[in-house]
Amino acid sequence: MDISGAEIVKAASFLGAGICMGIGAIGPGIGEGFAAGKACEGVSRNPEEAGLLTRTMLVGQAVSESTGIYSLVIALLLIFVV
C-alpha cells in the first residue's frame, strides 16, 4: 500500500481544518459567555436599562463571533480547495 503525496496533503488539510475550528471557536465562546454574564449582572443592578444592555451585548457578541466565522472560512478553504 503506497501513500502518495496528494493523500498526505489532503490528510494534513483535514487535520488543519479541525485544529483551525477547534482553536478558532474557543475565543468567541469565552468572549460571548463573558459578555452575557456581565450583561446579566448589569440588568440585575439596573433593570430599567435592560433594553440598552441587551442591544449592546448583542452587538458585542456579533463582533466576537466574527472571529469564529473567519476560522470557519479558513477551515472550509482547507477542506475544499487544498
Beta strands, then each sheet from edge to edge (+ up, - down):
end
